[in-house]
């Protein structure tokens, strides 16, 4: 009987550990759910000159937000930027906001990159990778679509193609203008 109870406990712990992370912050351990479809998107501070009055992701409720983690040194990210810019221009009037989260760099690198690969959607910095970690970041690029109520409706690791992104946005309720 003890063996069966122990096996059940081990299975329960294994299942729970696959669903949560246990980051260490300010001397306390807390459990944070993974940002997967159907769960609330982890909130984070937003500091973007392009988003006046917005201080955190949850301030953007009412819009669909595509959160894209990227860096200037990432070749896949470089190829994605024009695709995201096109979607930004095409769907912003329907309530889509693309928010680029630059991982590990400063504004000088972002602005240099922006001159090389022009885009106009807002960017926020994640210089210490804290936001990236809260989204269980394991590599970039990585993108999440957050619905108007703050729930993750799509998560993707890797480079998005234009066709893939348009299909995701169609499923999120966007139509071609």
C-alpha positions as CSV (number, residue, x, y, z in Angstrom):
1,X,0.0,0.0,0.0
2,X,2.8,2.4,0.8
3,X,4.5,1.7,-2.5
4,X,1.3,2.6,-4.4
5,X,0.8,5.8,-2.4
6,X,4.4,6.7,-3.0
7,X,4.1,6.1,-6.7
8,X,0.9,8.2,-6.8
9,X,2.8,11.0,-5.0
10,X,5.7,10.8,-7.4
11,X,3.3,11.0,-10.4
12,X,1.5,14.0,-8.8
13,X,4.8,15.9,-8.2
14,X,6.0,15.1,-11.7
15,X,2.7,16.4,-13.2
16,X,2.7,19.5,-11.1
17,X,6.4,20.3,-11.9
18,X,5.5,20.1,-15.6
19,X,2.8,22.7,-15.2
20,X,4.6,25.3,-13.0
21,X,7.9,26.9,-12.6
22,X,9.5,27.8,-9.3
23,X,11.5,30.9,-9.7
24,X,13.3,32.5,-6.8
25,X,12.5,36.2,-6.1
26,X,13.3,38.5,-3.2
27,X,14.0,35.6,-0.8
28,X,10.8,33.8,-1.4
29,X,9.9,30.9,-3.7
30,X,6.6,31.2,-5.6
31,X,4.9,29.0,-8.1
32,X,4.1,30.5,-11.5
33,X,1.9,28.8,-14.1
34,X,3.3,28.2,-17.5
35,X,2.0,30.6,-20.2
36,X,0.0,28.1,-22.2
37,X,-3.3,28.3,-24.0
38,X,-6.1,29.1,-21.7
39,X,-4.1,30.5,-18.8
40,X,-3.7,34.1,-17.9
41,X,-0.6,35.7,-19.5
42,X,2.0,36.5,-16.9
43,X,1.9,40.3,-16.3
44,X,5.0,42.3,-16.7
45,X,6.2,45.9,-16.6
46,X,6.2,47.7,-20.0
47,X,8.4,50.7,-20.6
48,X,8.0,51.9,-24.1
49,X,8.1,55.4,-25.5
50,X,5.5,54.2,-28.1
51,X,2.9,53.3,-25.4
52,X,2.2,56.4,-23.4
53,X,0.3,55.7,-20.2
54,X,1.0,51.9,-20.4
55,X,3.0,50.6,-17.5
56,X,2.3,46.8,-17.7
57,X,0.9,44.2,-20.0
58,X,-2.5,44.1,-18.3
59,X,-3.0,47.8,-19.2
60,X,-3.5,46.6,-22.7
61,X,-6.6,44.6,-21.9
62,X,-9.3,45.1,-24.6
63,X,-6.7,44.6,-27.3
64,X,-5.3,41.4,-28.7
65,X,-1.5,41.6,-28.0
66,X,1.1,39.5,-29.8
67,X,4.1,39.4,-27.4
68,X,7.2,38.6,-29.4
69,X,10.6,37.9,-27.6
70,X,13.5,38.8,-29.8
71,X,17.1,40.1,-29.9
72,X,19.1,42.0,-32.6
73,X,21.7,39.2,-33.0
74,X,19.0,36.6,-33.8
75,X,18.8,35.9,-37.5
76,X,15.3,34.3,-37.2
77,X,14.1,37.5,-35.4
78,X,15.5,39.6,-38.2
79,X,13.4,37.7,-40.7
80,X,10.3,37.9,-38.6
81,X,10.3,41.7,-38.1
82,X,9.0,42.6,-41.5
83,X,6.2,40.0,-41.1
84,X,5.2,41.4,-37.7
85,X,5.4,45.0,-39.2
86,X,3.1,44.0,-42.0
87,X,0.6,42.4,-39.6
88,X,0.9,45.5,-37.3
89,X,-0.1,47.8,-40.2
90,X,-2.8,45.4,-41.5
91,X,-4.6,44.6,-38.2
92,X,-3.9,47.5,-35.8
93,X,-7.2,49.2,-36.6
94,X,-9.0,45.9,-35.6
95,X,-7.4,45.9,-32.2
96,X,-4.1,44.0,-32.6
97,X,-1.1,45.4,-30.8
98,X,2.3,43.8,-31.4
99,X,4.6,44.2,-28.5
100,X,8.2,43.3,-29.1
101,X,10.1,42.3,-26.0
102,X,13.8,42.8,-26.6
103,X,15.8,40.3,-24.5
104,X,19.1,41.3,-22.9
105,X,19.9,44.4,-24.9
106,X,19.7,48.2,-24.4
107,X,17.9,51.0,-26.4
108,X,21.0,51.8,-28.4
109,X,21.1,48.2,-29.9
110,X,17.3,48.3,-30.4
111,X,17.5,51.6,-32.3
112,X,20.4,50.5,-34.4
113,X,18.5,47.4,-35.3
114,X,15.4,49.4,-36.0
115,X,17.3,51.5,-38.6
116,X,18.5,48.3,-40.3
117,X,15.2,46.5,-40.2
118,X,12.5,49.2,-40.0
119,X,9.4,48.6,-37.9
120,X,6.9,50.8,-36.1
121,X,5.3,48.6,-33.4
122,X,6.2,49.2,-29.8
123,X,9.2,47.6,-28.0
124,X,9.9,47.2,-24.4
125,X,13.2,46.0,-22.9
126,X,13.9,42.9,-20.8
127,X,17.6,43.6,-20.1
128,X,17.8,41.0,-17.2
129,X,15.6,38.4,-19.0
130,X,13.1,38.5,-16.1
131,X,10.1,38.7,-18.5
132,X,11.6,36.0,-20.7
133,X,12.0,33.7,-17.7
134,X,8.4,34.3,-16.6
135,X,7.3,33.1,-20.0
136,X,9.5,30.0,-19.6
137,X,11.8,31.3,-22.3
138,X,14.1,28.7,-23.7
139,X,15.1,30.3,-26.9
140,X,14.2,33.2,-29.2
141,X,12.2,34.0,-31.2
142,X,9.2,33.1,-29.1
143,X,5.7,34.6,-29.5
144,X,2.4,34.6,-27.5
145,X,-1.0,35.9,-28.5
146,X,-2.9,37.2,-25.6
147,X,-6.7,37.8,-26.0
148,X,-8.6,40.9,-25.0
149,X,-9.2,39.5,-21.5
150,X,-5.5,38.7,-20.8
151,X,-5.5,35.0,-21.6
152,X,-2.9,33.2,-23.7
153,X,-4.6,31.9,-26.8
154,X,-1.5,30.9,-28.8
155,X,2.1,30.1,-27.9
156,X,4.9,29.5,-30.4
157,X,8.6,28.9,-30.1
158,X,10.6,29.5,-33.3
159,X,10.4,31.7,-36.4
160,X,6.9,32.5,-37.7
161,X,6.2,32.7,-41.4
162,X,3.7,35.2,-42.8
163,X,1.2,32.4,-43.6
164,X,1.5,31.0,-40.1
165,X,0.9,34.4,-38.5
166,X,-2.0,35.2,-40.7
167,X,-3.7,31.9,-39.8
168,X,-3.1,32.5,-36.1
169,X,-4.7,36.0,-36.4
170,X,-7.6,34.6,-38.4
171,X,-8.2,32.1,-35.6
172,X,-8.1,35.0,-33.2
173,X,-10.9,36.7,-35.1
174,X,-9.0,39.1,-37.4
175,X,-10.1,39.5,-41.0
176,X,-8.2,41.1,-43.9
177,X,-9.1,44.8,-44.1
